[in-house]
Amino acid sequence: MMFSEQKISAIMSLFVDKMGWKSSYIAKRPVLLAYNLERRIIPRCLVLQALLSKGLIQKFSLNFLVESTEKKFLQRFVIPYKDPYLLKPYEQKLGLPE
């Protein structure tokens, strides 16, 4: 797999600078680079940040967060919390109708 320097830099910036994860942790998971930053990674990270800030979750798998299907992601990170404010930023980032 080949990825542009720009894509690698953008993904590392999100995970390390904004999400606070160690670069070595991300470097061990190169498959994360294969996913679309705007349509998959950023919207899911927004939901994760909301859950963490509200104390609704403490543990999660980064691989599951990024690699899971849309249905599994929603079942694990959105639906159980019955909070429309979790889904709204996610839908907006994906460009879905409200």
Buried (B, 14 or more C-beta within 10 A) or exposed (E): EEEEEEEBEBBBEBBBEEBEBEEEEBEEEEEBBEEEBEEBBBBBBBBBEBBBEEEEBEEEEBEEBBBBEEEEBBEBBBEEBEBEEBBBBBBEBBEEEE
